Amino acid sequence: MSDPKDPKDRLVLKDYLRVWAELLRLCWRNDPGHTAAALGVRIAGVGIFAGISLALRATVNASQSHLVTAAAVGAVGAAVAYCADWAVFGSAHNLRVVAAEKGGMTELDSTIVRSITGIETLDHLEQPEFLDRVTLLRGASWEVMDSAWASIESVLHVLRLGVVLALLGSISPWLLLLLAFAAAPLWFDSRGQRLTRAAHTATAAQVRLQRGLLELCTTAGPGKEVRVTGAAPMLLELQAEAWESATRTRFRAELRAALWKAAGWLLYSLGYAAALVFVVSRVGSGHAAVGDVVLGITVAGNLRAAVFQAVQRSSEAA
């Protein structure tokens, strides 16, 4: 494991932050309205989730105490919060897509091309490492732009995760142990993501070879020479071998990553089941109200979703 104090690691993190800031600046410059709205609704979503859980607990407890008015108010509040949560989730996605597309498609593509062609020397065009990264960037402007939004949404998902833990702690501090089980998918999935990224980088040269041979056989100019020399069968065979080799390597990496992810979610499922049993036992012993069971089910279930979203967006930001 690398030392977090190592200057090289700090430089890599600093470069990531600088790139994300520049990408978000492009979004703001091209479409400030959608950019601000996307950020605003995401932040509002953190508070709305807490309102849903607390309203449900209040409704159940009021119903058990035969407080009809309080139960009705809580039910209406929970329904409004649910609708607001779904509206925020859908609108945030649409707003982010619009902002990212305007920023990415109008300026990012040309910026990438200028950065590549603006290097004065030609030595970099003979370096396999440079060409591998260019291959990965080809047609990936959307993924590059979305990585900046993924970094912001990862932070907001972590905040939402903090709200979840605070609500669980209000039932019993022992439920905070569920965080250890919730962290399992994060660690296991990050390990799988490293495997897939390494496989894509390792096979970039093969993919580049496959594309070059395919263009050689299908482009009009070189195609004439291929037909005259009769080299088409050999070139097609080499192209197929390069593609099959790359896809096999990537498939094996994806399969191993899927197994790591499944193991992580299995651990979380066991912890989730144990937490629910614990909450129900507290209600049976009189140490908790029925509303705490509803709160525990809702919050613990959303903990899984919060962890999943944090894992997904953090991996897309990397």
NORLIN-V226884 format. One record per residue. RES is the residue in three letters. OMEGA is omega in radians with two decimals (* if undefined). Layout:
RES/OMEGA, RES/OMEGA
This chain:
MET/-3.12, SER/-3.13, ASP/-3.13, PRO/3.12, LYS/-3.12, ASP/-3.10, PRO/-3.14, LYS/3.12, ASP/3.12, ARG/-3.14, LEU/3.12, VAL/3.11, LEU/3.13, LYS/3.13, ASP/3.09, TYR/-3.14, LEU/-3.14, ARG/3.13, VAL/3.14, TRP/3.12, ALA/3.14, GLU/3.12, LEU/3.10, LEU/3.08, ARG/3.08, LEU/3.11, CYS/-3.12, TRP/-3.11, ARG/-3.10, ASN/-3.10, ASP/-3.10, PRO/-3.11, GLY/-3.14, HIS/3.13, THR/3.13, ALA/-3.14, ALA/3.13, ALA/3.11, LEU/-3.09, GLY/-3.09, VAL/3.09, ARG/3.12, ILE/3.13, ALA/-3.12, GLY/3.13, VAL/3.14, GLY/-3.12, ILE/-3.13, PHE/3.11, ALA/3.13, GLY/3.12, ILE/-3.07, SER/-3.11, LEU/3.12, ALA/3.12, LEU/3.12, ARG/3.14, ALA/-3.14, THR/-3.11, VAL/-3.13, ASN/3.12, ALA/3.12, SER/3.13, GLN/3.13, SER/3.12, HIS/3.04, LEU/-2.99, VAL/-3.10, THR/-3.14, ALA/3.11, ALA/-3.14, ALA/3.12, VAL/3.13, GLY/3.13, ALA/3.11, VAL/3.11, GLY/3.11, ALA/3.14, ALA/3.12, VAL/-3.14, ALA/3.09, TYR/3.13, CYS/3.13, ALA/-3.13, ASP/3.11, TRP/3.11, ALA/3.13, VAL/-3.11, PHE/-3.12, GLY/-3.11, SER/3.13, ALA/3.12, HIS/-3.12, ASN/3.13, LEU/3.12, ARG/-3.13, VAL/-3.14, VAL/-3.13, ALA/-3.12, ALA/-3.13, GLU/3.13, LYS/3.13, GLY/-3.07, GLY/-3.03, MET/-3.09, THR/-3.05, GLU/-2.99, LEU/-3.14, ASP/-3.13, SER/3.11, THR/3.11, ILE/-3.14, VAL/3.12, ARG/3.14, SER/-3.12, ILE/-3.08, THR/-3.10, GLY/3.10, ILE/-2.99, GLU/-3.09, THR/3.12, LEU/-3.08, ASP/-3.08, HIS/-3.13, LEU/3.11, GLU/-3.14, GLN/-3.11, PRO/-3.12, GLU/3.12, PHE/-3.12, LEU/3.09, ASP/-3.12, ARG/3.07, VAL/3.11, THR/3.13, LEU/-3.14, LEU/-3.05, ARG/-3.13, GLY/-3.06, ALA/-3.11, SER/3.11, TRP/-3.14, GLU/3.13, VAL/-3.14, MET/-3.11, ASP/3.13, SER/3.10, ALA/3.10, TRP/3.11, ALA/3.13, SER/3.12, ILE/-3.12, GLU/3.07, SER/3.11, VAL/-3.14, LEU/3.08, HIS/3.06, VAL/3.07, LEU/3.10, ARG/3.08, LEU/3.08, GLY/3.08, VAL/3.12, VAL/-3.11, LEU/3.10, ALA/3.12, LEU/3.08, LEU/3.12, GLY/3.10, SER/3.07, ILE/3.10, SER/3.10, PRO/3.13, TRP/-3.13, LEU/3.09, LEU/3.07, LEU/3.11, LEU/3.11, LEU/3.13, ALA/3.10, PHE/3.13, ALA/3.12, ALA/-3.12, ALA/3.10, PRO/3.14, LEU/-3.11, TRP/-3.11, PHE/-3.12, ASP/3.11, SER/3.08, ARG/3.10, GLY/3.12, GLN/3.09, ARG/3.11, LEU/-3.12, THR/3.11, ARG/3.12, ALA/3.14, ALA/3.12, HIS/3.12, THR/-3.10, ALA/-3.10, THR/-3.12, ALA/3.13, ALA/3.12, GLN/3.10, VAL/3.10, ARG/3.09, LEU/3.14, GLN/3.12, ARG/3.14, GLY/3.12, LEU/3.12, LEU/3.10, GLU/3.12, LEU/-3.10, CYS/-3.02, THR/3.11, THR/-3.02, ALA/-3.07, GLY/3.12, PRO/-3.11, GLY/3.11, LYS/-3.13, GLU/3.12, VAL/-3.13, ARG/-3.12, VAL/-3.10, THR/-3.12, GLY/-3.09, ALA/-3.06, ALA/-3.13, PRO/-3.13, MET/-3.13, LEU/3.12, LEU/3.11, GLU/3.10, LEU/3.12, GLN/3.14, ALA/3.12, GLU/3.13, ALA/-3.14, TRP/-3.13, GLU/3.11, SER/-3.14, ALA/-3.10, THR/3.10, ARG/3.13, THR/-3.12, ARG/3.12, PHE/3.12, ARG/3.11, ALA/3.12, GLU/3.12, LEU/3.10, ARG/3.11, ALA/3.12, ALA/3.11, LEU/3.08, TRP/-3.13, LYS/3.13, ALA/3.12, ALA/3.12, GLY/-3.13, TRP/3.06, LEU/3.10, LEU/3.14, TYR/-3.14, SER/3.11, LEU/3.10, GLY/3.13, TYR/3.12, ALA/3.13, ALA/3.13, ALA/3.13, LEU/3.09, VAL/-3.14, PHE/-3.13, VAL/3.13, VAL/3.12, SER/3.10, ARG/3.09, VAL/-3.14, GLY/3.13, SER/3.11, GLY/-3.14, HIS/3.13, ALA/3.13, ALA/3.14, VAL/3.11, GLY/3.10, ASP/3.08, VAL/3.12, VAL/3.11, LEU/-3.14, GLY/3.12, ILE/-3.11, THR/-3.06, VAL/-3.14, ALA/3.07, GLY/3.10, ASN/3.05, LEU/3.08, ARG/3.14, ALA/-3.14, ALA/3.11, VAL/3.14, PHE/-3.13, GLN/3.10, ALA/3.11, VAL/-3.08, GLN/-3.08, ARG/3.11, SER/3.10, SER/3.11, GLU/3.10, ALA/-3.07, ALA/*
